[in-house]
Every structure is written in C-alpha cells, then in structure tokens.
Amino acid sequence: MIVSSHWRGRRYAVLGLARTGAATVRALVAGGAQVVAWDSDPARREGFGGVEIADLDNVDFAGVDALVVSPGVPLNTHPLAARARAIGVPITGDIELFAEARADLPPHKVVGITGTNGKSTTTALVTHILTTAGIPALMGGNIGLPILAQEPLPAGGVYVLELSSYQIDLTRTLDCDVAVLLNITPDHLDRYDGFDGYVASKARLFAMQSSEHEAVIGIGDAPSADIARSLSARGEHLTKIAPGVCLDQSRWPSLKGPHNAHNALAAIAAAKALGVRAADIDRALETFTGLPHRMEKVREVAGVAYVDDSKATNPESTAPALGAFPRVHWIVGGRAKGDDLDACRPFFDHVVRAYTIGEAGPRFAAILKDAMPVDEAGTLAAAVAGAARAAAPGDTVLLSPAAASFDQFRDYEHRGQAFREAVEALA
C-alpha cells in the first residue's frame, strides 16, 4: 500500500469504512498514525487491527489532526463536517493523503482526470496507453480503486487518477503533472451552492497545479471554455479539445460515438504530454477493450444486441449512447438528478420504445410519451423482458438510465449486473 512518513504520530478521525475508507484506515495505520474510525453499518466496522472504533459524534475533535471523510459524505450538510470546521480541524480525503505521500514514493508522475461525463473511460484509456507503451501505470480514485491500497510504482511510473468533484473538494495540494477536464454539465447540485459552485470545484484541479505542468481541457461547454480562457497564460502548456473533431474511429472497436472521440482526444493529449510515441498511442486505441457498464455489449439474442450503459447516471451521459445506435429500446430511470431529459432529445428519433423504471419512472414516462411509445415497466427485470418481446433483429436494447441507481440498487455496478443477469436469463 501507499503510506507517508508525514502521518506518523498524528491522530486521524475517519468517517466511512466502505472501499475507500477502509483502504485509507489501513494505510494510515501502516504509516504510523493513530486512527479512530466509524461507519453507520456495523458490518463495515470489523477487521481493523490497531484502530479505535468509536462513534465520531462522541469523539473529542480537539485531539484530532484531521477528519478524513469518504467522498460520499456531504460536506455542506453533515454535522461532523460543521463540528470540525468550527474548531479548525482540517477535513480531508484519500486523494489529499496520496498527495502527502508523494514525497515518499519513487520518482513518478500523476495524471488527474475530471469532468461530469467520460472520466472513467478516459482514465482507463490513458492507463492502457501507458502500459501499452511499456510505462508502469496504475489507475485509482473515483474509478473504484482506492489509490492508497495500491502498491507503489517503480521509478518512472504514472498514477492515473479519476477525480470526482467531491474528491477535489477534499484535496488541497495535488499538483498533477497532467490535469484533464473533459466537460461540465449540471450534476450533484444538491452538494453545491448552485451550478457555479460545482464549476468552481472542477476548476480547483488547475488551481492546485503548477503553471508549468500540462492542462488538457475540453471546450465543448461554456463553463469548461471559461476555465480554459482563465488559463490562457499557460500558452503551450494548455491543450484545448474542441467539439466536433472528425476522427476515423473504425479501428477503435471500444471507442464508438462522438463522446468517445472526445475522450480519446483528451487521452491522446495526456499521453503526448507524457512523451508517449504516436505508434504506441495508435496501438493502444486499437486494443482498448472499454469498461464494464459503459456501452458494454452483454449479449446478442436473435439478432438483438443488449448493451449495458448503467454508468450513464445523467441525461448528458446517456445522450451519446442513444446516438450510437439507429434503433433503440431504451431502459431509462432510477433516482433522477434533475427534472428533464432535454440533453437526450436530439436522439429521441433513434428510440423505438422506452421502458421506464424506478423512482423517476412516472416522471420520465410523462416527458417521453409524446415523442415515443413508453412502457412504465417499473423494474429492470420487467423492462428487459418487455424489450426482448418487442425488439426486432438489428435493434439494440440499451440500459442507459440517465439517473442514479440508489432507489433500487447499491450502485451503478449492481444495476449493471442485474441487467446482465436478466439478459443472460433470456431464452
């Protein structure tokens, strides 16, 4: 695991013991820190040697050097965050702890990738390009791989971090050698003081960065373009990715559609900034296999393709998936992040029929019924069964929910697995 000498003898309170929190606790203990930790789920409190397990509501923060929270903890509303701020206890996260540990690691570089959509694909693609070129690389962060749980890379390695706005909020000193912003569209607004607060969170990735390091920014939306303009003094250290660039994606089997062209251009720019040869980049683009739950073809049955795009948790992420197929049976719904599906509207003519599920099902059905036939399926299993009955050879049954999963599933991965199981059960 990755540890820092900076932590030795310090006392940390850790809130949240899921994947990231558990890895953080173990790394802090291995680094010589004193840790008091808590999770509301009793099952997650087990198996931590050398750790005090105690409800943080009852812990005296006066003796705590920092409160470490998981990215899912809402800093704007959680009472422990307010308590820590009131007495001046820093609130931090695992990415900031990684930044502190960098001084103890062999010489390396860091790529940080953020944006509302496309982060995971771009993170995986940059990592694949580097490993294809023979450069030691690993990915971590929001992609579901806690960075502190990883084994340190040898000298010359590259850490590729997917960074959510929540993680950036908890980070103060991460100076990325290459920082990438793909796009910004409204998302997670319950955690911010309006859209401007969310935009400011993304912009902080570049505020933490040395000006001589490389910035790569997609300028297809106004907020991202504004951030790029604010960095214009960086000159040759700033690369802008414009929308609508024509690329031959025929040789990239897992990178179809205009959204993946954008992701690929950002990954190419990051790789070039790290000195990767063009031939290695080309080879990697051709051999990239994509990510689970992101435009992943699960199966073909009777000429009908079944595609898992469960990671599309907002309309802006779903829109390019609809655009990628000519005849779509669209499974949509979950816990909505907004009141509309406007971003998907340009591709409504690709949809043969929609099947709405979850909390947002009735609302989405009302939005869609004037544009296409709609089945209010309610559950994912019912939606798959209905789509299978209606689809014709050449059609695509697409789970691209444009909503979060937490109404019916643990997370988007659980939802995607449920889709796969329903599809595999088809005759």
C-alpha positions in Angstrom: 0.0 0.0 0.0 1.0 3.7 -0.3 1.9 5.4 3.0 3.5 8.6 4.1 6.0 9.4 6.9 4.0 12.6 7.3 1.3 10.7 9.1 3.5 9.2 11.8 2.3 10.1 15.3 -0.7 12.1 14.1 -4.3 11.3 15.0 -7.0 11.0 12.4 -10.7 10.5 12.7 -12.1 8.6 9.7 -15.8 8.6 8.8 -17.0 5.9 6.4 -15.5 2.4 6.0 -16.5 1.3 2.6 -13.8 0.6 0.0 -12.1 3.9 0.1 -12.4 4.5 3.8 -11.2 1.0 4.7 -8.1 1.4 2.5 -7.5 4.8 4.0 -7.6 3.5 7.6 -5.2 0.6 6.8 -2.7 3.0 5.0 -2.8 5.5 7.9 -2.1 2.7 10.5 0.7 1.3 8.3 2.1 4.9 8.2 2.2 5.1 12.0 -0.9 7.2 12.6 -3.4 6.8 15.4 -6.9 6.3 13.9 -10.4 6.5 15.4 -12.9 5.4 12.8 -16.7 4.9 12.4 -19.3 3.7 9.9 -23.0 3.5 10.4 -23.0 0.0 9.0 -21.9 -2.4 11.8 -20.5 -5.0 9.3 -18.0 -2.4 8.0 -16.6 -1.8 11.4 -15.0 -5.3 11.6 -11.4 -6.4 10.8 -9.4 -3.3 11.7 -6.4 -4.1 13.9 -4.8 -1.2 15.8 -7.8 1.1 15.2 -10.2 2.6 17.7 -13.8 2.1 16.5 -16.0 4.7 18.0 -19.0 6.9 17.1 -17.3 10.1 16.0 -20.3 12.1 17.5 -18.7 11.2 20.8 -15.1 11.8 20.0 -13.3 15.0 21.2 -12.0 16.6 18.0 -9.7 18.8 20.0 -7.1 16.0 19.8 -7.6 15.2 16.2 -5.2 16.4 13.5 -7.7 15.9 10.6 -11.1 14.5 9.9 -10.9 12.1 6.9 -14.2 11.6 5.1 -15.3 9.4 2.2 -16.3 11.4 -1.0 -19.9 10.4 -0.4 -20.2 12.4 2.8 -22.0 15.7 2.0 -19.7 18.4 3.3 -22.4 21.1 3.0 -24.8 19.3 5.4 -23.1 16.8 7.5 -22.9 17.8 11.2 -19.4 16.3 11.8 -18.1 18.5 9.0 -19.6 21.5 10.6 -18.1 20.5 14.0 -14.7 20.1 12.5 -14.8 23.5 10.8 -16.0 25.2 14.0 -12.8 24.2 15.8 -10.4 24.4 12.9 -9.9 20.7 12.3 -8.9 20.2 8.6 -11.3 18.0 6.6 -9.5 15.8 4.0 -9.8 12.7 1.8 -7.7 9.9 0.4 -6.5 11.9 -2.6 -5.0 14.6 -0.4 -3.4 11.8 1.7 -1.9 10.4 -1.5 -0.6 13.9 -2.4 1.1 14.0 1.0 2.6 10.5 0.3 4.1 11.5 -3.0 7.4 12.7 -1.4 8.0 9.2 -0.1 7.3 7.5 -3.4 9.9 6.7 -6.2 10.0 9.5 -8.8 6.7 9.4 -10.7 4.1 11.5 -12.5 0.4 12.0 -11.8 -2.5 12.4 -14.3 -5.7 13.7 -12.8 -8.9 13.4 -14.9 -12.2 15.1 -14.0 -15.4 16.1 -15.8 -19.1 15.4 -15.4 -19.0 12.6 -18.0 -16.3 10.3 -19.6 -13.9 10.3 -16.6 -13.8 6.5 -16.2 -13.3 5.7 -19.9 -10.6 8.4 -20.2 -8.8 7.2 -17.1 -8.8 3.6 -18.3 -7.7 4.6 -21.7 -4.8 6.7 -20.5 -3.7 3.8 -18.3 -4.0 1.4 -21.2 -1.9 3.7 -23.5 0.8 4.0 -20.9 1.0 0.2 -20.2 0.9 -0.5 -24.0 4.0 1.8 -24.3 5.8 -0.1 -21.5 5.4 2.7 -18.9 4.4 1.4 -15.4 1.0 2.8 -14.7 -2.0 2.2 -12.4 -5.3 3.9 -12.0 -7.2 4.8 -8.9 -9.7 7.2 -7.3 -13.3 7.6 -8.4 -13.0 4.6 -10.8 -13.5 2.4 -7.8 -9.8 1.5 -7.0 -8.7 3.2 -3.8 -5.3 4.7 -4.6 -3.8 4.2 -1.1 -4.5 0.4 -1.4 -2.2 0.2 -4.4 1.4 -0.9 -4.4 3.8 1.9 -5.2 5.0 2.1 -8.8 8.7 1.8 -9.6 10.6 4.9 -10.7 9.2 6.4 -13.9 5.7 5.2 -13.2 2.5 7.2 -13.7 -0.6 7.3 -11.4 -3.8 8.0 -13.3 -6.5 9.3 -11.0 -10.2 9.7 -11.8 -11.3 12.6 -9.7 -14.9 13.5 -8.8 -15.8 17.0 -7.7 -16.3 15.5 -4.2 -12.7 14.3 -4.2 -11.3 17.6 -5.4 -13.3 19.3 -2.6 -11.3 17.3 -0.1 -7.9 17.9 -1.8 -5.6 20.9 -1.3 -2.1 20.1 -2.6 -2.4 17.6 -5.5 -0.2 19.1 -8.2 -0.9 16.9 -11.3 1.8 16.7 -14.0 -1.2 16.5 -16.4 -4.7 17.7 -15.4 -7.6 16.9 -17.7 -11.1 18.4 -17.6 -13.4 16.7 -20.1 -16.7 18.7 -19.7 -19.0 20.3 -17.2 -22.8 19.9 -17.2 -25.2 20.2 -14.2 -24.8 17.4 -11.8 -24.6 16.8 -8.0 -26.2 20.2 -7.4 -27.5 19.1 -4.0 -23.9 19.3 -2.8 -23.2 22.8 -4.0 -24.4 26.4 -3.8 -25.8 26.2 -7.4 -24.1 25.3 -10.6 -21.4 27.9 -10.1 -20.2 26.0 -7.0 -19.9 22.8 -8.9 -18.0 24.5 -11.7 -15.6 26.1 -9.1 -15.0 22.6 -7.7 -13.8 21.4 -11.1 -11.6 24.5 -11.6 -9.7 23.8 -8.4 -7.9 20.9 -10.1 -6.0 23.5 -12.1 -5.6 26.0 -9.2 -3.6 23.3 -7.3 -1.4 22.7 -10.4 1.9 24.3 -11.1 1.6 26.6 -14.1 4.4 24.7 -16.0 2.5 21.5 -15.8 0.1 20.4 -18.6 -3.6 21.2 -18.7 -5.9 19.5 -21.1 -9.5 20.9 -21.3 -12.5 20.1 -23.5 -14.1 23.3 -24.5 -17.4 22.0 -25.8 -19.4 23.7 -23.0 -19.3 27.3 -21.7 -18.0 26.6 -18.2 -15.1 24.5 -19.4 -14.3 27.0 -22.1 -14.2 29.7 -19.4 -11.8 27.7 -17.3 -9.6 27.3 -20.4 -9.6 31.0 -21.0 -8.6 31.7 -17.4 -5.5 29.5 -18.1 -4.5 31.1 -21.4 -1.3 32.5 -19.9 0.0 28.9 -19.7 0.5 29.0 -23.5 1.9 25.8 -24.8 1.2 24.0 -21.5 -2.6 24.3 -22.3 -4.3 22.0 -24.8 -7.9 22.6 -25.8 -10.1 19.8 -27.1 -12.7 21.3 -29.4 -16.0 19.6 -30.1 -16.9 18.0 -33.4 -13.4 17.0 -34.5 -13.7 14.3 -37.2 -11.8 11.1 -36.4 -11.6 7.7 -38.0 -12.8 5.6 -35.2 -13.4 2.5 -37.3 -10.2 0.9 -35.9 -11.2 1.6 -32.3 -13.8 -1.1 -31.5 -14.5 0.1 -27.9 -14.5 3.8 -28.7 -17.5 4.4 -30.8 -19.5 7.6 -30.9 -18.7 11.3 -30.7 -18.4 11.2 -26.9 -15.7 8.6 -27.2 -13.9 10.6 -29.9 -13.7 13.4 -27.3 -12.5 11.1 -24.6 -9.9 9.7 -27.0 -8.6 13.1 -28.0 -8.2 14.0 -24.3 -6.3 10.7 -23.6 -4.1 11.3 -26.7 -3.2 14.8 -25.5 -2.4 13.5 -22.0 -0.3 10.7 -23.4 1.6 13.0 -25.7 2.3 15.3 -22.7 3.9 12.4 -21.0 6.1 11.7 -24.0 4.4 8.5 -25.4 5.2 7.8 -29.0 2.4 8.1 -31.6 2.8 4.5 -32.7 2.2 3.3 -29.1 -0.9 5.5 -28.8 -2.3 4.2 -32.1 -1.7 0.6 -31.0 -3.4 1.2 -27.6 -6.5 2.8 -29.2 -7.0 -0.2 -31.3 -6.6 -2.7 -28.4 -8.6 -0.9 -25.8 -11.5 -3.0 -24.6 -13.6 -0.5 -22.7 -15.1 -0.6 -19.2 -17.8 -2.7 -17.6 -21.2 -0.9 -17.6 -20.1 1.7 -20.1 -21.5 0.9 -23.5 -20.7 -2.7 -22.8 -22.3 -5.3 -25.2 -23.5 -8.0 -22.9 -25.1 -10.4 -25.4 -26.8 -10.8 -28.7 -30.0 -12.8 -28.8 -32.0 -13.5 -32.0 -30.2 -10.6 -33.7 -30.9 -8.1 -30.9 -27.9 -6.6 -29.1 -28.1 -5.9 -25.4 -25.9 -3.1 -24.2 -25.1 -2.2 -20.5 -24.6 1.6 -20.1 -25.5 1.6 -16.4 -22.8 4.1 -15.6 -24.7 6.8 -17.5 -26.3 8.4 -14.5 -27.4 11.7 -16.0 -29.0 12.7 -19.3 -25.8 14.3 -20.7 -24.1 10.9 -20.4 -27.0 9.0 -21.9 -27.4 11.2 -24.9 -24.4 9.9 -26.9 -25.3 6.3 -26.1 -28.7 6.9 -27.8 -27.0 8.5 -30.7 -24.7 5.5 -31.2 -27.5 3.1 -32.3 -30.1 3.6 -35.0 -33.0 1.6 -33.4 -33.0 1.6 -29.6 -35.2 0.0 -27.0 -34.3 2.4 -24.1 -34.4 1.4 -20.5 -34.4 4.6 -18.5 -35.0 5.7 -14.9 -33.8 5.4 -11.4 -33.2 8.3 -8.9 -33.4 11.4 -11.1 -30.7 14.1 -10.8 -32.9 16.7 -12.5 -36.4 17.3 -13.8 -35.8 16.8 -17.6 -34.2 14.7 -20.3 -33.5 17.6 -22.6 -29.9 16.5 -23.3 -31.3 13.3 -24.8 -33.9 15.0 -27.0 -31.8 15.2 -30.2 -31.7 11.4 -30.3 -35.3 10.7 -29.5 -35.8 9.7 -33.1 -33.4 6.7 -32.5 -35.7 5.3 -29.8 -38.3 2.6 -30.9 -39.7 2.4 -27.4 -38.8 3.5 -23.9 -39.2 1.4 -20.7 -39.2 3.5 -17.6 -38.0 2.1 -14.2 -37.6 3.3 -10.6 -38.5 6.5 -8.8 -38.2 8.6 -11.9 -40.3 6.2 -14.0 -43.6 8.1 -13.9 -41.8 11.5 -14.4 -39.7 10.2 -17.3 -42.8 8.5 -18.9 -44.7 11.8 -18.8 -41.7 13.5 -20.6 -41.3 10.9 -23.2 -44.9 9.8 -24.1 -45.4 12.4 -26.7 -42.2 11.5 -28.5 -42.2 7.7 -28.5 -44.1 4.7 -27.2 -43.5 4.2 -23.5 -43.9 1.2 -21.2 -43.9 2.0 -17.5 -42.1 -1.2 -16.6 -41.2 -0.2 -13.0 -38.4 -2.8 -12.5 -35.3 -3.6 -14.5 -36.3 -7.2 -15.0 -39.7 -6.2 -16.3 -38.1 -3.7 -18.7 -35.7 -6.3 -20.1 -38.5 -8.8 -20.6 -40.7 -6.3 -22.3 -37.9 -5.1 -24.6 -37.0 -8.6 -25.5 -40.6 -9.3 -26.6 -40.7 -6.1 -28.7 -37.3 -5.9 -30.3 -36.6 -7.0 -33.8 -33.4 -8.2 -35.4 -31.0 -5.3 -35.8 -32.4 -3.4 -32.8 -30.5 -2.6 -29.6 -31.8 -3.0 -26.1 -30.0 -0.3 -24.2 -29.8 0.2 -20.4 -28.7 3.9 -20.2 -30.7 5.1 -17.2 -29.9 8.9 -17.2 -30.4 8.6 -13.4 -28.7 7.4 -10.3 -29.2 3.8 -9.1 -29.8 4.2 -5.4 -33.6 3.8 -5.5 -33.4 0.1 -6.4 -29.7 -0.8 -6.3 -26.5 -0.4 -4.3 -24.7 1.4 -7.1 -24.5 1.5 -10.9 -22.4 -1.7 -10.9 -25.1 -3.6 -9.0 -27.7 -2.2 -11.6 -25.5 -3.3 -14.5 -25.0 -6.8 -13.0 -28.8 -7.1 -12.6 -29.2 -6.2 -16.3 -26.6 -8.8 -17.3 -28.4 -11.4 -15.2 -31.8 -10.6 -16.8 -30.3 -10.7 -20.3 -28.5 -14.0 -19.6 -31.8 -15.5 -18.4 -33.4 -14.8 -21.8 -34.1 -17.9 -23.9 
